[in-house]
Amino acid sequence: MTYCTSEVALRVRPMNHEEFKMGAKVTARTVDSNLVVILDPTVDPDDILRANRSREKQYIFDYAFDQMATQDEVYEATMKRFVCDILSGFNVTVFAYGPTGAGKTYTMLGTPNSPGIMVLTLNDLFFKMKATENDVIYSVTMSYMEIYNEMIRDLLDPKRGILELREDVNGETVVAGLSEIEATSTVQVMDLLSKGNMCRTCEPTAANKTSSRSHAILKVVVRSRSRVMDVSQDIHIGCLFMVDLAGSERASVTKNRGKRMVEGAHINRSLLALGNVINALAAGHDKVSYVNFRDSKLTRILKDSLGGNAKTVMIAHISPASTSFEESRNTLKYAARSRNIKTKIHQNVLEVHYHVLQYNDIITQLKYKIATLQDKVKHCHCSRKPMVPHELKMLLSDHLEIQQSLSSINLHSLQNTIDAMKLSSVISEYDFSITSVGRTSLDADAKFHCLCDGKDISQARVELATLNKKGMEMEGCKRELKKQLAVLDAQLVKFKENMKSMPVQYQQHLQYVLTGHHLQHLKLNHELDTELLSMKQVMYNDVIAELQRHSSSAFQLAERQSLLLKENNISVPEELCDKLQDLKIKKKVLDQQMESNHQRFGSDEKTALMRHSGYTDLTETERDFSRARSNLSVCDVALKTESIGLPSILPQSTTSLGRTRWADPEIQVPVEITSSFPALSPVNLSNSKSLPLPRSVHSLPALIPGNQLHPSPHDDFSNKTVLLSVPRVLTKQKNNEKNDDTTFVDVESTSMSSLSTGKSQTLTKASKPSAQNYKRGIQNQHCAKLKGSKGVIPHDSTKQLKVKNAQKRTSLLPASHQRARLGQSKSVLVPHKVVADGKKLQHGTSPYRSLVSLKPKKSVTSQRK
Ligand SMILES: Nc1ncnc2c1ncn2[C@@H]1O[C@H](COP(=O)(O)OP(=O)(O)OP(=O)(O)O)[C@@H](O)[C@H]1O
């Protein structure tokens, strides 16, 4: 048993219209959350005798609420913390006290928009019961009555008439015949409450249009017991009284007459009795030996709440208006005095002993409880590690699963792209070759020796369509998975936020679980990244190899051309030399750009590759990187030729799905091959066997008829300057058609596929060369044998070469060809047999002869007469 002092709060309502109309002034106000000051408006300042009398009175309360205080604020400060006490078996009483129209009903009942303490308390009570209903069984009963003119009426069942007050065997006052309705939910309680309020006596008075003419008492009894039965069990009984008193009134103010006046007299009598009780209780048992509760029914009913076993909260109400000064002062006086009331409180616990026959039920229930607890213990890792919520586990496992699926789809998607790229490459090569058939006069079978025949290609097309469809399906899956992942991510973020409000020990454990998940995630990412990188490297190598073959073709052509020019002592046109100079400068700029690119990104690439590919040998890595960089240089130079205007001079490069094609150049271009052009990588070429070789490479054997040629991927072209020239169409001058010992081959239509497949190349004569091509060609140029030459034709030496050999070359040409040779044509005709210094070059003397044995099936040659 403990002693408890009743709590008193004071609420000052806002001034109403009537008070303003009457010209009332504010006399009462709160100074802080405890202090209320009231100013006596009746004291005359001119009254000398009372000049020193203080007009201001101060009252201290547990809580003081001003006009701005909301219902929630009042509830939270006064009643909220008592809700738990009710559930654990204490009696709690809250009553609103004050003169009529001061705001008691507003505080207790409130309005639909701002519910009062009765509603808020019941809401909270049911909410808390719901939270613990797994362990405790609750039963709630409710009764609602009014004391009107000293008569008790049941508000929940008004038909019961006037009810009597009696005392039970324990000496406690009870209302005989008062209905107690069992409530199971908040909604039901609210229904009962509003039903009761409808029955309450309310009449308008001059002081309050909605004046309650009775004291309303809501009694809620909560009985609780543990769900687990025992041989003996405790039942906690908490009792809540919520009382909305009728207001004290002065007849002069209310202007009540007749029935209303009688009501007022009853109200005042009961309130007077209440005031006396409060005075007596506040004075303490030392001074007052007897407290008279019997003077009114109100005090008899509230006997236990005021002076017995109950935690009591009084909320006093006043109007701030000067017109209500007297009432306000009295209320403040009573309320302040109530703070001194002390009550002895104890828990209402009823011990119940079950009968032996009920033991079986008790044992069953206890067993169930043990099983439940054991299950809970199982889920706890140890006493230090609290149980991880099941949802978090599910969330993390779902998260990881979706990430795995997403990564796996990414891998498949990349593999799909690589396959599609290869197929597209083969198909486009085939298509290109087919197209070239129409543009040349060569036999289609002879011109195109593709890796695949038409049947294979249609198969490839079907496969490509399937791959594309698959790719789209995978994209759809990816989108769906990403959506799901985003939802899970959001849930994880929310969970992490909620974690902050959990106990520290629990937070630590959850962090541990989350870290484990992140580690798993990292491991998965690392594995997949490595796999992705290696696949990307395969793709990258394919592309690089393709570009390398193109650059290799260009170099080989250039070198071949330089040999031919040297052998024939052909001068390079001046206009071409200027262009060449331009190209050199541009190339230098490009090289510098490439170098700076490498400096900028090289190290990052290296680190990334080292990290992901799991390289252990640094030297090997370095070597791979330097090779990759060189390859990149080639790629970039090849691709950037377009931007510096090379296409007009050099074979034009076009890319399609990683392939580069060299179109047909029309003039000779000397190109300086420096060490920045790397040697071909045998690895890259061997890796990309499936990719068709560029057409320009295919054309090479035709350039030196009779000489069998194969471009070797191992050739090093560094430090050579070559004249790069690929004739668009090689034609033979009509005049020499039959006698010239030269093969004229359409470079464009000659395929290198046979080289790759190992088939022999068929060289055919351009049987019907066009008139335009005929004019553009320089016929019967004799190539000097390149003996002891390093294959370098310096740029500035081309002019000298031109002057030096002009006479010689002219003399070598037949008269009919001299006109055509005078530098007007940009194409170069390649003779089947070359003549050095006027002598025929024998087969097998070409420096390329030893490279490959390429036997033309059919070659059209013509001997120069
Ligand atoms: N804090 C407040 N904020 C706004 N309006 C209020 C406040 N307190 C009271 N009122 C208004 O003042 C009027 C009188 O209030 P209420 O009926 O609650 O007084 P009462 O003390 O219960 O009077 P009675 O004793 O005659 O029943 C009502 O219209 C009510 O809406």
The ligand as a MOL file (V3000), in Angstrom:
LIG
                    3D

  0  0  0     0  0            999 V3000
M  V30 BEGIN CTAB
M  V30 COUNTS 31 33 0 0 0
M  V30 BEGIN ATOM
M  V30 1 N -11.1020 24.9270 -24.0470 0
M  V30 2 C -12.1320 25.2980 -24.8060 0
M  V30 3 N -11.9640 25.6270 -26.0630 0
M  V30 4 C -12.9980 25.9990 -26.8210 0
M  V30 5 N -14.2500 26.0420 -26.4210 0
M  V30 6 C -14.5050 25.7160 -25.1670 0
M  V30 7 C -13.4580 25.3200 -24.2910 0
M  V30 8 N -14.0070 25.0560 -23.1050 0
M  V30 9 C -15.3250 25.2620 -23.2380 0
M  V30 10 N -15.6300 25.6640 -24.4570 0
M  V30 11 C -16.9660 25.9950 -24.9600 0
M  V30 12 O -17.6420 26.6550 -23.9440 0
M  V30 13 C -18.9790 26.2360 -23.9260 0
M  V30 14 C -19.3340 25.7080 -22.5490 0
M  V30 15 O -18.6250 24.6050 -22.2790 0
M  V30 16 P -19.1530 23.3180 -21.4840 0
M  V30 17 O -20.5420 23.0030 -21.8670 0
M  V30 18 O -18.1560 22.2830 -21.5780 0
M  V30 19 O -19.1770 23.9340 -20.0600 0
M  V30 20 P -19.5470 23.1380 -18.7290 0
M  V30 21 O -18.5490 23.5370 -17.7230 0
M  V30 22 O -19.7120 21.7110 -18.9950 0
M  V30 23 O -20.9520 23.8060 -18.3830 0
M  V30 24 P -22.1030 23.0870 -17.5360 0
M  V30 25 O -21.5590 22.9160 -16.1980 0
M  V30 26 O -23.1900 24.1300 -17.5600 0
M  V30 27 O -22.4440 21.9040 -18.2060 0
M  V30 28 C -19.1780 25.1930 -24.9440 0
M  V30 29 O -19.7710 25.7410 -26.0880 0
M  V30 30 C -17.7830 24.7590 -25.2660 0
M  V30 31 O -17.6780 24.3990 -26.6270 0
M  V30 END ATOM
M  V30 BEGIN BOND
M  V30 1 1 1 2
M  V30 2 1 2 3
M  V30 3 2 2 7
M  V30 4 2 3 4
M  V30 5 1 4 5
M  V30 6 2 5 6
M  V30 7 1 6 7
M  V30 8 1 6 10
M  V30 9 1 7 8
M  V30 10 2 8 9
M  V30 11 1 9 10
M  V30 12 1 10 11
M  V30 13 1 11 12
M  V30 14 1 11 30
M  V30 15 1 12 13
M  V30 16 1 13 14
M  V30 17 1 13 28
M  V30 18 1 14 15
M  V30 19 1 15 16
M  V30 20 2 16 17
M  V30 21 1 16 18
M  V30 22 1 16 19
M  V30 23 1 19 20
M  V30 24 2 20 21
M  V30 25 1 20 22
M  V30 26 1 20 23
M  V30 27 1 23 24
M  V30 28 2 24 25
M  V30 29 1 24 26
M  V30 30 1 24 27
M  V30 31 1 28 29
M  V30 32 1 28 30
M  V30 33 1 30 31
M  V30 END BOND
M  V30 END CTAB
M  END
